[in-house]
């Protein structure tokens, strides 16, 4: 049986049924090329961990601690982060597929979403203050009472954000993104 706490380990090509997940805490660990689709990761605490080239689609992260986590080139489709623990939550995403992921009411301030597909991602009531969305596809992403203070969406595209229904104070948008801010007026920006 694995120890209760795994520290400074690299796990490669493991699956959701691997006995390592009987551990309840992972600190400074790296997960590489792991297939954790539909995995039950509920109740596990991940601190300062990196997931690289992993599939975590539709994994269960209920009551899961995600403290200072980096996802690189991971598939996170349908992952419901709204059920994970709020305490010290911090996640960053690089080259990830976050289609249909849910961040409902989550605080992930200063997060970086870089080169991500976020098609139909639910960002309703999320606090994304100071976040950076670098070159992200936000097609049909849900922004409703989302806090985007000081967020940078200047290189992202396909978003529709209602400025009257979201807090976008001091947020950055490119000229090309103006159409997404004016969509509710049914006008054409040329």
N, C-alpha and C positions, 0 to 999 in steps of 0.2 A: 504494500500500500504506500503511495507517495506521501511525503510529509505534508503537514497542514499548510505550510508556507513554502512556496517555491521562490527562490531568489537567484538573480543573475544567471538564468538558464536560457538556452535557445532551444525551441521546439520546432522541428521541421517535419512537414508532411504528416502531422497527426490529424486524427478525425475526432468527431464529437464523442465517440465511444471510448476514446483513449482513457485509461485509468488516471492519467495526470489530472483530469478534471474533477477527481474526488478531493483535490486540494481546494482550499477555500480562499487562498490569497496568493497573488503573483506580484512580485516586486522586481522591477528592472529586468523583465523577461522579454524575449523576442519570439514571435510566432511567425514562421516563414512557410509559405506554400501549404497552409493548413486548410482542410475542408471542414468547416464548422457550420455548414448550412443546416438549419433546423436544430442546432445544438441547444441544449438547456444549460445556459451559463448563469442562470438565476442564482443570486445570493453570493456570487464570487466577487472578490475585490481585486481589481487590476490597478496597480500603481506604477507609473513611469514605464509603461510597456509599449512595445511597437508591434503592430500587426502588418506584415508585408506579404503581398501577393496571396492573401487569404480570402476565402469565401465564407462570409458570415450571414448570408442571406436568410432572412426570416428566423434568425437565432433568437432565443428567449433571453432577454437581458433584464428581466424583472428583478428588482432589488439588487442589481449589479452595480458595483462601484467602478466608475471609469475616471480615474484621477490621473491627469496628464498623460493621455493616450494619443499615439500617433498611428494613423491608418495610412499605409502607402500601397497604392494600386490594389485595393481590396474591393470586393463586391459585397455591398451592404444593403442590397435591395430589400425593401419591406421591413427593415429593422426598426423596431419601435423603441426608440431611446426615451420616450416619455415615461416609460415604466422603470427606468434605471434610477439609481439613487442620485439625489441632488448634491449631497455633501462633496465639496471640492471637485465637482465635475469639470473636466477640461479635456476637450478632444480636438484634434486637428486632422485634416483629411487632404491627401495629396494623390491625385489621379484616381479617385475612387468613384464607384458607381453607387449612388445614394438614391436611386429612383425609388419612389414610393416609401422612403424612410419617413419616420415620424419624430419630430422634435417638439411636439405640443407642450407648451408651458415650460420648456427647458431653458435654463440659463447656461449659455456657453459663450460668455464674453471673451473677446479677443481671439476667438477661434479663427483659423485659417482654412478656407476651403479652396484648394488650388486644383485647377484642371479637372473638376468633378462634373459628373452628370447627375443633376438633381431634378429630374423630370418627375413631376407630381409629388415632390417632397412636401410634407406638411410642416410648415414653420409657424403655424398659428400660435399666437401669444408667447412665442419664444423671445427671450432676451438675447439679442445678438449684437449688443453694444460693442463697438470697436472691432467688429469682425471684418475679415477680408475675404471677399469672394473673387478670386483671381481666375478669369477665363472659365467660368462655370455656366453650364446650360441649365437655366432655371425655368424651362418650359412647363407651363401649367403648375408651377410650385404655388403652394397656398400661403399667402401673406395676409393675415387677418389679426389686427391688434399686435403685430410683431414690432418689437423694439429694435430699430436699426440705427440708433444714434451713432454718429461718427463711423458707420460702416462704409466700406469701400466696395461698390459694385461697378466701378468704372470700366472694368474689362469683361464683365459678365453679360449675358444676353438671354433673350427670349423671356424675360420676366414681365409680369404685370403686377404693379404695386400701386394701390390706392393711397395717395398721400394723406387723404382725410381719415383713413381707417388704420393707418400705421404711423409709428413715430419714426420719421426719417430725418430728424433734425441733424444738421451738419453731415449727413451721408453724402457720399460722392458717387456721381453718375456721369457717364459720358454723354455727349450729345446724341449718340446713337441709341442710348437707353431712354431718351425722353418719351418715345412712343409708348413704352411700358408704363410710364408714370401718368400718361394722359389717356390711357385706353378707355377709361370709363366715360370720357366725353365723346367717344366715337368720332374722333377727328383724324385726319391724316397728316402726319408730319413728313415733309419731303425735304 
